[in-house]
Amino acid sequence: MRDLDVRLAVRSRLRREHQDDMDTRVVEEMGIWNGAVRVDLAVINGEFVGYEIKSARDTLARLPNQASLYNAVFDRVNLVAAEKHLDHAIGEMPEWWGMISARSDGGGVRLEVLRLAGTNPAIEPLQLARLLWRDEALAILDRCDAARGVRSGTREKIAARLAETLSLDELRRQVRQCLKVRGSWLREPVSNQRHVTVGSEA
């Protein structure tokens, strides 16, 4: 069972779940932390949800580092893993992470939810603000009348101001809205999306 096999199964499930929801975007290989790490799939609607895939051919060596980065920005995270990984992962990952078993089934992949994802209790506002491109963050500050002093500043300075200015709930909402309207997937239903990536440079 390859990573691609699991990815296709997850993608298919997400499209079925959201095919009639024009407000949902499913993004593949989304870069966070300025591209330092990429989550396999992200769902953006009323929440920001990450899906990390570990097939039978993968190891869990990178997962602790990936988890620490995902935990800073996602509202919920789901680990989709081959059965051989799950006992170890359940003991190592935060209790609020969802756990989904992936196993070969008649030439395809069968997914089974073992634990529903809970709500992340410790989102980091600055890391969330850093998901935005410079012009996106500055536009939000302009609307809040809070851009004075940082308009010509670096992307990092603008992100810091944004994290200080908005409440966490409002920041989450603004970031989700920006991510949903970026690039070629604007107004595309999830059923029409293929391989789209949220860029990490601006």
N, C-alpha and C positions, 0 to 999 in steps of 0.2 A: 504493500500500500504506500503510494508515493504522496508527497506533499500536494502535488497537483490534484490527485484523486480526492483528497480531503477538501481542498480548496473548492473544487467544483461542487462537492456535496453541500458545503456551507453556503456557497454563493447561490445555489439552487434553492435552498431552504429560505434564505433571506429574501430572495425575489418573490417566492410564493407568499411570504408573510407580508410583504410591503408593496406588492404589485399595483394595488389600487391607491396607494398613498403618494400623492405628488409632492408631499413635503418631506419625504425620506430620500436620503442619498446614501448609497453604498459605495465606499471608496476602497480601492485595493492598493496595498503597498503604500500606505500613507506615512509620510515622514513626520516625525516629531523630534523635539529637541534639536531644531535646525538640521534635521536629516540624520542625526546620530543613530537613530534606530527607526525601523519601519514596522508598523503593525500590519499583519496580513490583511485584515479587513476591518473597516470602521463603518459603523452605521450612525448617521447624523440625522436626527429629527428633533423630537422634544428632549432627547438625551444624546449623549455622545458615548457610544459603546464600542469597545475594541474586541476583536477576535484574534487570538494568537493560535496558530496551528503547529502542532508537533506530531508528525507522522511517525510510523514505525521505523522509518529510516533516519529520523532525527535523533539528536540527544537533547538532554535538558541543560546542557552546560551553560548556555547563554541565558536561560530563562530567569534566574535571579536578577541579573542586571536589567533585562528587558522589563521585568515586573516593576522594579523600582522606578523606571521611567514612565511606564504606563500608569502607575498609581498616582502620578502627579497631575494627570490631565483628564483621564477618562471617568465618566460618571459610573460606568460599570465595565467589567472586563470578563470575557469568557475564554477559557482555555479549551481548545478542541484538540484532543490528544488520543493517540493509539492506546489501547488498554494497558500495554506494558508500562506506560509512563504514569498512569493515573494514581496509583497508590503513593508513589513518591511525591507527585505534584500536589495532591490534596493535603499532604502534611507540610509542604513547604510554602504554598501560596496563601495569601490572606483569605480569611474565611468568607469575605464578601465576593471573592472571585467565583464566577460560574464554572462548572466543570461539565464538559460534554465528551462522551466516549465516541470514538470513531473506529469502526471495525469493518473489515471486508465482508461483503454480503452479496454473493452471486454475481461477482464482477463489478459491483459498485461499492459504495461506502454507506454504512448505516450509522446514523447519528442518534445518540441517546443522551438526554439531559440527565445528569446525575445530581447536579446541584444548581439551582437557579442563582444567577448573579444578584448580589445585593448592591446597595448604594455605597459608593466610595466615601469614606468618612474624612478623607484628608487630601482633597484636591489642593494643589498649590497655585494660587492666583498668578504669580509671576510666570510660572511655566505655561499656564493656560494662555496668558497674554502673548507669550512668545510664539504661539502657533500662528499668529497673524502676521501678514506681511506689513511692512512699514506704512504703506498708504492706507491699508485697512484700519490699522490701529489709530492712525492720525485722524482719519475721518470720524471715528467714534469719539475721539477726544474733542474734535471740533463741534460735534453735535451736543456734547456735554459742556461746551464752553470751558474746556480744561486743557487746551492745547498751548496756551501761552507759556513760553519759556522752553518748550521742547519741539516746536515746529521744525526747526532746522537741526534737531538733535539726531543721534543715532537711533537705529531700530531698538536697541537695548534700552535706551533712555525713555523712548516712547512707550515701550512695553511696561517699564517700571511705573511710569505715570498712570498708565491705564489700570494696572493692578492696584494701585493706591486709590484711584478715583472711584471705581465701580464696586458695588457690592459683589460678592461671589456669585450670587444668583443672576445678577444682571450681566456680569462678565461672561458667565457660561452661556447665557442667551445670545449675547452679541457675537461671541466666538462661533457658536453653532451657525448663526445666520450667515456670517462671512464665509465659513467653509462650505455651506450648502450652495452658495451662489457663485463660487469660483469656477472659472474655466468652462470646459465643454459640456459639463453635466447640468448646466443651468436649465431648469424646467424639464429635464428628461425624467420620465418615470424610471423606477429602478429596473423594470423589465427590459428597458432599452440600453442599459448601461453595460459596458464591457469592462475593459481594463482602464481605469482612470486613477490618476494619482494627484493628491493635493501637493503642490509644490512646496518647497521649504526655503526658497530663496526669493528675495525681493529687495 
